[in-house]
Amino acid sequence: MKKFVSILLLMSLLFTLFASVGHAASTPPKLFLNGKELLSDVEPRIEKGSTLVPLAILSEGLGYEVEWEGGPKKVTVKNDSTVIELIINQTSIRVNGEVKEIDVTPPKLVNWRTMVPVRLVGELLGISFEWKEDVREVHMFEKAEEPKPGTETPETPAVGYITAVNMDEQSVIRISHAGANAPGKPKLLDNPRRLVIDFPYTAFIPQLANTIGADGQAKITVENNPLLTSFRYSQFSASPLTARLVVDLGDDTGYVLTSGENEFAIALMPLSEVPAQPVDPETPTEPEEPSTPEPSTPPDNSADVYDIVLDAGHGAKDPGAYSKSLNRWEKEFNLSAVLKIKAELEKDKRFRVHLTRKDDTFLELMDRVKFAENVKADLFISVHANSYDNTSVSGVETYYERANSKAFAETMHKYVLAGMGIRDRGVKKAAFKVIKETTMPAILIEAGYLSNASDASALFNTKTQDKLAVEVAKGIKDYLKLK
């Protein structure tokens, strides 16, 4: 058990020091434990002459467990030899069953974190302090204890921090972090359908922690997106320290979880587009042996007739994105644009055009792929319109997935831009099933954003659609080196 008397004398001296500097500056002091800076989800603060620090971060760094009881607002801190019980806003604490009165600021809750004054930290956890006035740093040092013979001290996992949670226009939720541990296996739950991902030994930086409301979570609502309705994050547990992300999914939504440098990404997509073997960030796979190199040059057609497959995205029961400003659906634009492109291409006898759908019907994605393969298409173009919850987002995007499609995408993008006359959002790579599973050069065009009133007007403007058809035909001829 820790010896409190000598530490109390030291803390009394330090308390006087902290009280004197507490009002000298408003900048929160930095916190160090055994020489390592502690990045807490709640910053240390000085109140009424006491420097308050988060108990959980310290206790976990020292190998203590923390348990929280919401009813009495009670925190229990314990290790093999010491059990400490605190109640929020009360000056009585219990140490190994013995009641003790404290004469400093009592424990308090800040963003659901238990904050205690440094003097009390010293009494409870048996650590020494050094205050560095010039840099406003609190340095704490744990008293080293000799390990018992034949025992090994287990390592406590380092605490990581989530620094940002955002979703981009492609419905990819990105979790930026600093030293966070890999998330546990995602859980897919029903009623309502949702994806739950926990990040062990992870907290949120103060800027994010401050967005968490009284209900213990921060929620972002997403409109006009069939893949999800919202996502939310919370500090789910204090022991063990766990950050949680919950995504409220649509009925037909799947996902792929990947990890990169200082980032985890959750790409949402229709279930039919989820790769057969999604990448697991905890078990990276060996790269596959390269197969026969894919061609990067236009197809050579000895008969001088090129088979072009035009795919109008969505259809029937799958309407796609929605335009509030025009009360129109994406499937309508896709079909109208494809029919106009077909008519323009067929003015040239060197093109044989095939449509995956000619009217308001529905095809599974794999059926669209099989259709293109069966007609032995030379080129494949899937036409879509985009949507995003931020209505200011606008512009044209052209996607490819395979190496033999990149040049086709880069060529066609210039012409689609000319046809639409709106913002350039670039050529991008994405694993959409219809451009991944096909074998010929294949692209997916996102001609504009239906969620943006200006883009929507252009998408459903007859003259713009006519110009888009002309430009797409020009782009195909350019790529095929036809005059």
N, C-alpha and C positions, 0 to 999 in steps of 0.2 A: 504494500500500500504506500502511496506517496506521502512524504512528510510535508505537512502543510505549514508548520510554524515558521521555519526558516525562509520558506518561499514567500510567506505572507509579509515578512519584514522587507524582503526585497521588493515585493510588489507595492508595498506602501510607499517606498521611496520613488518607485517608477510612477505610481499613480499621481504623486505630486508633480513629477516632471511632465506627465501627459496633460494634466490639468492646466499647467502653465502655458503649454504650447497649443492647447486645443483651440484657443480663440485667436491665436496669432496668425493662423492661415486657414482658409476654407478648403484648400485642396486636400482630398482624402489621402492619408498616408499609405505608402506601399507596405506590403506585408511579406516577410520572409521567414521561412522555417528551415533551420539547419543550412542556411545559405542559399536556399532555393526560393524564388519568388512564388507566392501563392496568388494565382489569378482567380479570384472569387467571383461568383455570379452576383454577389452583392458586395459593393466596395466597403472597406472599413470607413467608419465615420466617427466624428467627435461630437458628443452630445453631453451638455451639462458637465463639462470637464472630464468626461470619461471617453476613452477611445474604444469604440465597439468593433468587434471582429466576429466573423461567422464561425460559430462553434463547429459545425459539421466538417468544414474544410480542414480545420486544425486537427480535430479528433481523428478523422480518417487518415490524415497524414501521420498520426502517431500510433495508428493501429487500433483505435477505439471503434466500437460499433455505436451507432446512433439510432434510437427508436423513437417514433413520434406517435402520440395518442391525441387525436384531434379533439375529442370531447373535453377533457380537462386541460387541453393545451400543455401537455406534459412531454418533456424530452428526457429520455434515459440514455446516458452515456456510459459505456462499460467496456472493460477488457477482462483479462483473466483474474485480476485481483481487485479491481475497483468498480463499483457501480455508483453512478452519480445521477440523481434525479432532480430536475429543475422544472418549475412551472412558470410559464410566461407571465411577466409583470409582478412576480412575487419575490420577496427578499429572503424567503426560507428555501434552503436546498437540503437534500438528504444525500449523505455520502456513506455508503455501506451501512445504511439503516440509521445513521446518526444525523439528527437534524442540526443544521448550522444556519446562523443568521449572517447575511452579508450586508455591508454598509455602503455599497456602491450601487450604481444604476442596475436595476434588476434585468434579467433576460427579457428580450423583446423580439417580436416577429417583424421582419422586413422582407417583403416578397417571399413569404413562407420559408424564410431562413432564420434560424435562431441566432440572434446577435447577443454577445456577452462582452463586458468590459475586460480589458487586458488584465486587470488585477485579478478578476475572478478566474480568467483563463489560467493564470499562474497557479492559483490555489488548487484548481481542479486537475490540471494536467501536468503539473510539476515541471514547468519550463522556465528558463531564464530569459530576460529581455535586454535589448540594447536599443536605445533611441538615438537616431542620427539626425540631429536637428537640421543640418545644412541641406540634406536631401529628403527630409521628411520620410524616413523609413523606420519601420519597426522590425527589428531582427530578433527572432525567437530561437532558442536553442534547447533541444531536448537533452536531458542528462543521460549519458550513455550508461547502459547497464550491462554487466558481464553476463553473457549467455550461460545457461546451465550446461554442465558437461553432457555431451551426447545430444544436444538439441541444436536446431538450426532456426534462425529467425526468418519467417516467411516474408517475402517481398510484397508490399502493398502496391497494387497497380497505380500508376500515375493518373492524376485527374486531368482530363482533357476538357476543352471548351468549344462549344458551338458558337461561331461568330456571326453567322447569317443563315436565314432560311428564306429562299425565294423560289418562285416558279417562273420559267420562261415561256415564250410564245409557243413552244413545241410541247407543252405540258410535261416538262421535266422539272421536278422539284430538286433543287440543289441545296445541300447542307454544307456550308463552309465551316471549317473547324481548325483548331490549333491543338494538335496532339491528341485528338479524340480516339478512343479505342474503336475497333471495327464493331458495327452494330450486330446485335444478336439476330438469329433467324427471324425474318418477318413473319407476322401472324396475320392470316386472312380470316376475318370474322364476319358473321352475318347478323342481320336484324339490328341495325342497318349494316349493309355491306361496307367493310372498312379494312384498311391495311394499318397494322400497328407495328412500329419499329422502335426498339429500345436501344439506347446507346449507353453501355455500362461505364461507370466511373466518369461520367460526363456531366458538365453543368453548362449554363448559358452565361455569356459575358453580360455585364450589367445592363448594357443598352438593350439587349434582348429580354433579360429577366424583367426589366421595367415595363415591358409590353404585356406581361402576363397579368391577367385580371384577377378580380376577387374570387372567381370560380376556379382559379388555379391553372388557367390555360390562356394562350393567345390563339385566336381563331381568325383565319383568312377565308372569306367566302368567295367562291368562284362562280361567275354567272355564264350562261350560254356555252357550257363545255360539257359534252356528254360523258367525258371520262371521269369527272369528279365534280362534287358540289362544294367542297371546302377541304382545308387541311388545318391542323392545329398542333401546337407543341406545348409541352409542359415539363416542369421538374417533377417527374413522376414519383421518385423515391429519394429519401435522404440517406437510407441505409439498405443496401448499398446505393451510392449516389448514381441516379439513373435519369437520363433525359429521354423523353418520349415524343415521337412524331406519329400522328394519326391522320390518315387520308381517307376521306369519305368518298368511296368509289361509286361509279356507275355500275349497272348490272352486267355490262359487257366489257369491263375494264380489266386489263392485265398490267403487268409491270415488269421492268428489268432493273435490278439494283446493281450499280457499279461503283467503283471507287477510283479516285484519281489523287493527285497531289493536293492534300489539304481540302478534299471535297468528296462527299458521297452524292450520288445522283440517282434519283428514282424516275425512270422514264415510263410514263403512262401511255398505254396504247390499247386498241381493241384486242380482246383475247386471241382473236385469229392471227394477230400480227406478232404475238410474243414468240421469240425464237424457241426452237425445240429444246435447246440447252442454254438457258440464260447464264450469264457470267456471275459467278459467286465471288464477291470481293475478298472472302476469307481464304479461298482456295483457287488462286489464279492458275489457269490452264496453260499447258505448254503450247506454243504456236504450232499450227498444223504445217505439215510439209507442203511446200508450194506445189500446186497442181500445174497443169499445162498453162502457160502464160495466156491471159485473156487479151484479145486484140484491142488495140487502142486506135485503130484506123477504121474508117467507115466500111460497112460491108460491101463486098464485091458481088454484084449481081450480074451474071453473064447474060441473062435474058433482058437486061435493061428495064426490068419492072421490079419495083420495090414494094414489099408488103409492109404496110404501116398499120399498127393496131392503136386505135384511140380508145381510151378507157374513161368514160364519164363516171367519176367517183360517186359512191353512195347510190341511192335509188330506193323507191317504194318505202318499205318500213324503216329504212335507214336514211333519214332526210339530210343528215350532216349538220353543218352550222346554220345558224339562224340570223337574219338581219332584222333587228327591231325597227330600224328606221323605215324599211320598205315592206316588212311583213312577208319576206320571201325566204326560201330555203336554199341551201347550197346545192342540193341535187338538181334544182331547176337550172341554175347557172351552168353547172357542169355539163348537162345534156345539151343545152342550147349552144354553148361554145363548141362542143365536140361536133355537133351537126354542121355548124358553120365551117369548122376546119376541114371536115370531110368534103364538103361541097367545094371548097377552095382547092384542096389537093386533087380532086378528081377532074379538075380542068386540065391537068397534065396527065397524059396517058401512061406516063412512066410510074404512076403510083396506083397501087391497089389497096384500098382502105377497108379495114375491118373494124367494126364497133363491138365492144363487149356488151353494150346495151344500146338499143335504139329508142327506148321509151322508158316510162317510169317503172322499171322492174328492178329486182334486187338480185345481185350475184355475190356469192361468197368470194373473198379475196383469192383463195386458191383456185377457184373456177376461172377467175380472170387471168391468172397466171397460166393455167392449162390451155385456155383459149389462145393466148399468144403463142404458146409453144406448138400447139396443134397446127396453126396456120403458118408456122415457120417464119414468124415475123422478122423483118430486118430491123425495125425500130418499134419501141413501145413508149407511148406518152399517156400518162394518167393526169387528168385535169381536175383540179380542186379549187376551193376558196377556203380561206382560213378564218379563225375567230380567236379572240382573246378577251379576258375580263377588263383589261385596260383599253378603253375605246379610242385612245389616241394612237395606238399601234396601227401601222398601215404599211402597205408595200407588197412587192412581188418577191417570191422565193422560188428557186428551182432546186430540187433535190435529186441526188443520185446515191447509189450504195456501192456498186461494184466498180472495179478499176476500168472496165471497158465502157463505162457510162459517163465518166468524168468529162471527157472532151465533148461529148454530145450535150451534156448539161451546160457547159460553159458557152458553147455556141448558141444553143437555144435561148438561154437566159437573156442575151442581148436583144433578141427579137421579141420575146414576150414583154420585156420592158418597153420597147418601142410601141408595141400594140396597146398596152394598158395605160402608159403615160403617167404612172404613179411612182412612188418611192422605190428605190432599189434596196432590197434586203439581202441580196447576194445569193451565191450558189452554195449549197450546204449538203453535207452527207448525213443520211439517216437511214435506219434499217426498216423502211416501210416494206411490207411483204411483197407488194406487186413489183417493186423495183429491185428487191433482193433475190427473190426466187426465180425470176425470169432469167434467161441466159443471153438474150440479145441486148444491145445498148438500150437502157430504159431510164426514163426520168419521170418525176412527179412534179407538176407545176402547181404552186399555190399562187393563184393569179391576183389575190388581194384579200383584204380582211372585211368580212361581212359585218363584223362588230364595229367597224369604222364607217360612219355615214358617208363620207366622201368616197371611200373605196367601194362601198356597196352600190352607190349611184353609178360609178364607172362600170362595175361588173354587170349590172343589169341594163346598161345603156346599149341599144342596138348598134349604134355606129361604132362604139368601142369594141363590141364583140366582132363586128365585121372586120375592123382593123386588126384585131388580135388574130383572126383567122388568116388574114393575108400575111401577117408577120411570121406566124408559126410556119406557114408553107415556105416562106423565104428562108427561114432558119433551117428547115429540113433540107432544102436544096443546097444551102451553104455547107452544111455538115457533110452531105453526100457528094459535094463538089460537082453539082449539076448546074448547068447554065439555062 
